[in-house]
Amino acid sequence: QALRAMVDVAVMSSSDVSRLQAFIQSSQGDSSDDAEPGAPAAAVYESKSGNIVDTLKDLQEKAEDQLEAARKKEVAAAQNFELRKQALDDEIRFAKRDMEQAKKGIASYAEKKSTAEGELQKSTKDLVADGGTKSALRHECMAKAEDFATETKSRAEVLNAIAE
């Protein structure tokens, strides 16, 4: 039954399974002879364990090869994982650094913007005040120009009257 369980295991190749089944069948066929009392004669007995030992050695070698391949695959996967992890950690670190620089830049530009807005408000108030001053100055200039024109006309009349 133990050999039958080994046959059921999927790690054996089909040729190994065939050899093992042949061995099991031959040993079952010989078991009917074992029912008779007494031991077989020494010359009649042939060792049949060589085939099973060779099969088990082959199975052991295959299992060791599979184990070695699995270990190599695991080491390669672990190395790939570490490389990927390192790459992602570096990417995160650089992204955080870039984000900090962006935040500092935003703060700097926000400060510059508020300063510029304050200066704009002051300049706008000065412009409104200058517009009022300009209007008053223009009104005053027009009044003085009108007075000058009136005085010039009056003087011209006086000079014309004197000249006549």
NORFEN-V832178 format. One record per residue. PHI is phi in whole degrees, 0 to 359 (NA if undefined). Layout:
phi = {PHI & PHI}
This chain:
phi = {NA & 298 & 292 & 296 & 293 & 294 & 294 & 289 & 290 & 278 & 279 & 267 & 281 & 294 & 292 & 294 & 296 & 296 & 294 & 293 & 294 & 297 & 296 & 297 & 295 & 291 & 287 & 288 & 293 & 284 & 293 & 291 & 288 & 289 & 290 & 285 & 290 & 100 & 271 & 290 & 294 & 298 & 288 & 279 & 286 & 238 & 286 & 247 & 280 & 300 & 295 & 290 & 295 & 297 & 296 & 294 & 296 & 299 & 297 & 295 & 298 & 295 & 295 & 294 & 297 & 295 & 296 & 297 & 296 & 295 & 294 & 298 & 296 & 294 & 297 & 297 & 295 & 295 & 295 & 298 & 299 & 297 & 297 & 295 & 298 & 297 & 298 & 292 & 298 & 296 & 298 & 295 & 298 & 293 & 295 & 295 & 297 & 297 & 294 & 297 & 296 & 295 & 296 & 296 & 297 & 297 & 297 & 297 & 291 & 295 & 294 & 297 & 296 & 295 & 297 & 295 & 294 & 297 & 295 & 296 & 298 & 297 & 295 & 295 & 296 & 296 & 294 & 296 & 295 & 295 & 295 & 294 & 297 & 297 & 297 & 295 & 296 & 294 & 299 & 294 & 296 & 295 & 294 & 294 & 294 & 293 & 298 & 298 & 296 & 292 & 295 & 295 & 293 & 294 & 295 & 296 & 292 & 295 & 291 & 292 & 291 & 289 & 289 & 267}
